[in-house]
Amino acid sequence: METILIFGAGVIGSTYGGLIAKSGYQVTMVARNNRLDELRSNGLYLKRVNQKFPERVDVQVVDETQLQGSFDYVIVALRSDQVMAALPTLSKITSRCFVFMVNNASGYDEWIEVLGVDRVLPAFPGAGGKIENGIVHYEIVSKLIQPTTLGELSGQITPRLKELGQILKISGFQVAFSKNMDTWQKSHVAMVAPMAFVIYYDGGNNYSASRSKDAVRQMNLALKECFSFLKRSGIGIEPYKLHVFLCLPQFMLNIIMKFVYNTRWAETVISNHALAAREEMEKICNDFLKLAHSKGYDLKEFKKLTNR
């Protein structure tokens, strides 16, 4: 049976660690500070949206000083602004594969330098939620919208990629493979950054943003601009379905996004993370603007949305 280390015990780490452990795999979770104390005292509780009662899942919880042995996979479930500080600790862990479920618009050179090119596997989660009173309230995103996405740096479909995909499927996640994770992740940032910053621009949450014509309009102008940059610069858009932001007329996109933001789904998957991880959103915004600048593009609508 494969051994899995979950490095990070926030919403994503807790959701993936809990559901993988529930499926019978040997899971160790690394936690810090108050979350470490909470898990040690009360255990890990998961509650899917619309599930009546939370359920307790048994996982081994340790701090960074207690890491021992080797692991088949290390799932790094941190915010992008936390990864650099964690790399020295990750470098001391024995594993064949570090799966970075992290927002990334700047590439993988720093990860590769510390861990080696053969041990880095970029990924992105297909889940979201919040932790409230020690309970992880989560939802798994549908495969049509955003499955858990994995891809080798080489673009090949390797045995370890298939094995990890199978582990995640058995654990209840929707899974897809990408042959170009760098483009996929840049495309994801082009989408998620405007969709988070509209909440800051509005000053409220997803529901109040849905009621603001100006906020929805500005978000959609930024979305179109960001995806136009990816297409025109040659970086590309991955997966192809994200071309919808370019293809839909502005007025139609305004109607659709107004509806989307006025839902419990948007609260769970978009708003909760945006409000809890402002530092991460600021970082990926800055990284995306640097990327655009390096290609000779000035993202004026995106800057207006993000107050740059």
LINGI-V205246 format. One record per residue. N is the residue number from 1. RES is the residue in one small letter. SS is DSSP state (A for helix, B for strand, O for the rest). PSI is psi in whole degrees, -180 to 180 (* if undefined). BURIAL is + if it has 16 or more other C-alpha atoms within 10 Angstrom, else -. Layout:
((N,RES,SS,PSI,BURIAL) (N,RES,SS,PSI,BURIAL))
//
This chain:
((1,m,O,133,-) (2,e,O,145,-) (3,t,B,133,-) (4,i,B,130,+) (5,l,B,127,+) (6,i,B,113,+) (7,f,B,95,+) (8,g,O,129,+) (9,a,O,32,+) (10,g,O,-157,+) (11,v,A,-50,+) (12,i,A,-50,+) (13,g,A,-42,+) (14,s,A,-41,+) (15,t,A,-50,+) (16,y,A,-44,+) (17,g,A,-43,+) (18,g,A,-47,+) (19,l,A,-33,+) (20,i,A,-44,+) (21,a,A,-41,+) (22,k,A,-27,+) (23,s,O,1,-) (24,g,O,3,-) (25,y,O,156,+) (26,q,B,112,+) (27,v,B,132,+) (28,t,B,136,+) (29,m,B,130,+) (30,v,B,124,+) (31,a,O,165,+) (32,r,O,158,+) (33,n,A,-134,-) (34,n,A,-34,-) (35,r,A,-36,+) (36,l,A,-48,+) (37,d,A,-41,-) (38,e,A,-45,-) (39,l,A,-38,+) (40,r,A,-36,-) (41,s,A,-43,-) (42,n,A,-18,-) (43,g,O,178,+) (44,l,B,122,+) (45,y,B,130,+) (46,l,B,142,+) (47,k,B,111,+) (48,r,B,147,+) (49,v,O,132,+) (50,n,O,-2,-) (51,q,O,139,-) (52,k,O,-47,-) (53,f,O,148,-) (54,p,O,157,-) (55,e,B,143,-) (56,r,B,134,-) (57,v,B,131,+) (58,d,O,118,-) (59,v,O,152,+) (60,q,B,126,+) (61,v,B,129,+) (62,v,B,165,+) (63,d,O,176,-) (64,e,A,-27,-) (65,t,A,-11,-) (66,q,A,6,-) (67,l,O,127,+) (68,q,O,155,-) (69,g,O,-167,-) (70,s,B,162,-) (71,f,B,143,+) (72,d,O,-41,+) (73,y,B,138,+) (74,v,B,114,+) (75,i,B,112,+) (76,v,B,105,+) (77,a,O,69,+) (78,l,O,163,+) (79,r,O,154,+) (80,s,A,-28,+) (81,d,A,-5,+) (82,q,A,-11,-) (83,v,A,-45,+) (84,m,A,-43,-) (85,a,A,-25,-) (86,a,A,-18,-) (87,l,A,-42,-) (88,p,A,-39,-) (89,t,A,-44,-) (90,l,A,-35,+) (91,s,O,-19,-) (92,k,O,-4,-) (93,i,O,134,+) (94,t,B,113,+) (95,s,B,151,+) (96,r,O,-14,+) (97,c,O,122,+) (98,f,B,115,+) (99,v,B,106,+) (100,f,B,101,+) (101,m,B,74,+) (102,v,O,139,+) (103,n,O,134,+) (104,n,O,118,+) (105,a,O,3,+) (106,s,O,6,+) (107,g,O,-175,-) (108,y,O,10,+) (109,d,A,-41,-) (110,e,A,-38,-) (111,w,A,-44,+) (112,i,A,-40,-) (113,e,A,-37,-) (114,v,A,-41,-) (115,l,A,-21,+) (116,g,O,143,-) (117,v,A,-31,+) (118,d,A,-13,-) (119,r,A,-1,+) (120,v,B,127,+) (121,l,B,107,+) (122,p,B,147,+) (123,a,B,174,+) (124,f,B,139,+) (125,p,O,153,+) (126,g,O,53,+) (127,a,B,164,+) (128,g,B,173,+) (129,g,B,-151,+) (130,k,B,161,+) (131,i,B,124,+) (132,e,B,122,-) (133,n,O,39,-) (134,g,O,-3,-) (135,i,B,132,+) (136,v,B,110,+) (137,h,B,114,+) (138,y,B,163,+) (139,e,B,142,+) (140,i,B,127,+) (141,v,O,143,+) (142,s,O,156,-) (143,k,A,-31,-) (144,l,A,-36,-) (145,i,A,-59,-) (146,q,A,94,+) (147,p,O,163,+) (148,t,B,124,+) (149,t,B,132,+) (150,l,B,151,+) (151,g,B,139,+) (152,e,B,151,+) (153,l,O,-31,+) (154,s,O,-17,-) (155,g,O,-3,-) (156,q,O,152,-) (157,i,O,95,-) (158,t,O,165,-) (159,p,A,-40,-) (160,r,A,-32,-) (161,l,A,-44,+) (162,k,A,-42,-) (163,e,A,-46,-) (164,l,A,-41,+) (165,g,A,-40,+) (166,q,A,-41,-) (167,i,A,-45,+) (168,l,A,-38,+) (169,k,A,-44,+) (170,i,A,-32,-) (171,s,O,0,+) (172,g,O,5,-) (173,f,O,147,+) (174,q,O,136,+) (175,v,B,141,+) (176,a,B,151,+) (177,f,B,143,+) (178,s,O,139,+) (179,k,O,-1,+) (180,n,O,78,+) (181,m,A,-29,+) (182,d,A,-48,+) (183,t,A,-41,+) (184,w,A,-46,+) (185,q,A,-35,+) (186,k,A,-38,+) (187,s,A,-39,+) (188,h,A,-42,+) (189,v,A,-39,+) (190,a,A,-28,+) (191,m,A,-51,+) (192,v,A,-32,+) (193,a,A,-51,+) (194,p,A,-35,+) (195,m,A,-22,+) (196,a,A,-43,+) (197,f,A,-20,+) (198,v,A,-29,+) (199,i,A,-40,+) (200,y,A,-40,+) (201,y,A,-41,+) (202,d,A,-34,+) (203,g,O,12,-) (204,g,O,-117,-) (205,n,O,-167,+) (206,n,A,-35,+) (207,y,A,-45,+) (208,s,A,-36,-) (209,a,A,-37,+) (210,s,A,-25,+) (211,r,O,-5,-) (212,s,O,108,-) (213,k,A,-40,-) (214,d,A,-43,-) (215,a,A,-47,+) (216,v,A,-44,+) (217,r,A,-45,+) (218,q,A,-39,+) (219,m,A,-45,+) (220,n,A,-34,+) (221,l,A,-42,+) (222,a,A,-41,+) (223,l,A,-48,+) (224,k,A,-41,+) (225,e,A,-44,+) (226,c,A,-43,+) (227,f,A,-32,+) (228,s,A,-41,+) (229,f,A,-47,+) (230,l,A,-42,+) (231,k,A,-48,-) (232,r,A,-28,-) (233,s,A,-14,-) (234,g,O,-3,-) (235,i,O,-41,+) (236,g,O,172,+) (237,i,O,126,+) (238,e,O,128,+) (239,p,O,168,+) (240,y,A,-31,-) (241,k,A,-20,-) (242,l,A,-9,+) (243,h,A,-14,+) (244,v,A,-31,-) (245,f,A,-25,+) (246,l,A,-33,+) (247,c,A,-36,-) (248,l,O,136,-) (249,p,O,151,-) (250,q,A,-46,-) (251,f,A,-36,-) (252,m,A,-39,-) (253,l,A,-37,+) (254,n,A,-44,+) (255,i,A,-46,-) (256,i,A,-47,-) (257,m,A,-31,+) (258,k,A,-43,+) (259,f,A,-47,-) (260,v,A,-43,+) (261,y,A,-16,+) (262,n,O,43,+) (263,t,O,157,-) (264,r,A,-32,-) (265,w,A,-46,+) (266,a,A,-36,+) (267,e,A,-46,+) (268,t,A,-46,+) (269,v,A,-31,+) (270,i,A,-60,+) (271,s,A,-44,+) (272,n,A,-45,+) (273,h,A,-42,+) (274,a,A,-44,+) (275,l,A,-27,+) (276,a,A,-16,-) (277,a,O,50,-) (278,r,A,-39,-) (279,e,A,-41,-) (280,e,A,-44,+) (281,m,A,-38,+) (282,e,A,-41,+) (283,k,A,-48,+) (284,i,A,-29,+) (285,c,A,-50,+) (286,n,A,-41,+) (287,d,A,-40,+) (288,f,A,-39,+) (289,l,A,-38,+) (290,k,A,-41,+) (291,l,A,-47,+) (292,a,A,-43,+) (293,h,A,-39,-) (294,s,A,-22,-) (295,k,O,2,-) (296,g,O,24,-) (297,y,O,140,+) (298,d,O,110,+) (299,l,O,81,+) (300,k,A,-42,-) (301,e,A,-37,+) (302,f,A,-41,+) (303,k,A,-39,-) (304,k,A,-42,-) (305,l,A,-38,+) (306,t,A,7,+) (307,n,O,43,-) (308,r,O,*,-))
//
